[in-house]
Amino acid sequence: MFDGPHTSNNARTRTTAVSEAPTGPAGAPKPGSNDGPYLLSVRKAAEYLGRTEKAVRHLYERRILTPLRIDGRVFIDRREIDHLYERARAEAY
């Protein structure tokens, strides 16, 4: 019942939609978009911001970003990064 050309077309459409999503540095979703996971590792947050991991750690050590510690690992909420981006952008104009 689910086999046939419609299944492959839907899969192809989904793949196209994902590949056409706005992207930022290193292929991560652009700040302000709602694509991608909410929690980012320090490495992924660095890629998302186009910064180094050390720079991201500096941001949460200075309490600019809030680190979420889960099972010994540190995560950054992408929505918080987006919020800071939007606020900084608004202040710039």
C-alpha positions, 0 to 999 in steps of 0.5 A: 500500500505504501510502496510506489512512486509516491513514497519516493517522491515524498522522500525526494521532496523532504530531502530537497526541503532540508537541503534548501534550508537557510544555512549559516557557517559550516552548513549549520542553520542560519541564526534566527531559523527554526531548523535543527536541534535545540541543544548544541554541543560546544563544537556544534555551537562554535560551527553555528556561530562561526567561532572557535570552541574556545570562544564559545566556552569564553561566552558561557564562562562570562555568562553571556550564554547559559551552559546546560550540563547533561551527563558531564557534557556541556550543551548550548541552547540554539534558541538562546544564541538566536535570541542574542543574535536578534538582540544584537542586530536590533541594537546595531540599528 
